[in-house]
Amino acid sequence: MTVLRDEPVLEALSWAAARDLAAGCARPLDPVPVPLADAAGRRLADPLRALVPVPGVDVAAMDGYAVCGPPPWRVVAHVLAGGAPYAGALSLGEAVEIATGAPVPAGTSAVLPYEQSVRPSGGARGSGGALWVGGDAEDGRHVRRRGEDVAEGAVVLGAGALVSPVVLGLAAALGHDTLRVRPRPRVRVLVTGDEVVGHGLPAPGRVRDAIGPFLPGLVAWAGGRLTESVRLPDGPGPLRDALAPAVPAEVVVGCGASSKGPADHLRGVLADLGAEVLVDGVAVRPGHPQLLARTPHGTWVVGLPGNPFAALAAAVTLLAPMLRAMSGLEERTEVSALAGTVRTHPRDTRLVPVRRSGRGAVPIGHDRPGSLWGAAMADALAVVPAGWSGEPVELIELPEGG
């Protein structure tokens, strides 16, 4: 194994401490009731209870005949699923032709499937044109009794369960139109930089915005909801105007302006506003100049570096853990061996694009701070500690297309 080493840099908050702080300082949002269609991917705030029994009444489990007593049986009516149930009760020797899911009449001892029914010899109909059937009907067979699957009031899922598409179907079957869930935290994005352009081919000295396009998917993957993306020119004034008032968002993400160059005004603006800065730089490569603060209005501000891969590294360090904590989603963890050459740092953690394989996580390369090439080919980022010497490392999952 070949190990290459970078030059040392100034100390900052460790990567693990920064991530834990971001997850720990964010309070889960208060639960809200939402329609079923809006609940997918959220966490249940309350146990999921059955508002109705399933099935709601005794129903046929097969197409055939609801019969009473031993054969033969005289067919006295026809009942379809969703149609009017048979009004009376079956007497011995009577049957009702019935469809799957239709309510069985009182007095039903079993449902005889069509394929197991026989017609008596000498003709299918008796006197008066009545239809008669016979067959071997085991007592209680092919009848689903009321509440047999789920009793009314039963708790089927606990609070905190993830609302998957199947859970939505279950909730609907149990009578729910809405579910109380942890809401998606609202996220507002501020893209700064006079040199940044949003479309077309950039002129000399300009660059295309590569951070704004990946943030909506990353925010949604981490449990948030992007409400607005605003482009701001350089200078403290526009940034102050965007951050000073209370905004309808739990988190504001600043793209660029988080470093300490002449055009990086985020720190100064936050200081002028009286914001509390919790993270001011993280010992990670790329993504060292990242920032986490809270304004006097209670809005969280996450500052991302201007280089695209550095911004992605900062987003999975501070932004994603914070959004997951707010929305009640669990942070997924995975450990793997590294299969390939990895450059380490004597002080800083490195986030390395990798692809999973049977041999372990394979480093992809193309991981300079200004390029998303390696990350675009990766399915995870390997967390390589300072001075790593070959032990298994943590993998951070990257968002997939959706």
Disulfide bonds with the S-S distance in Angstrom:
none
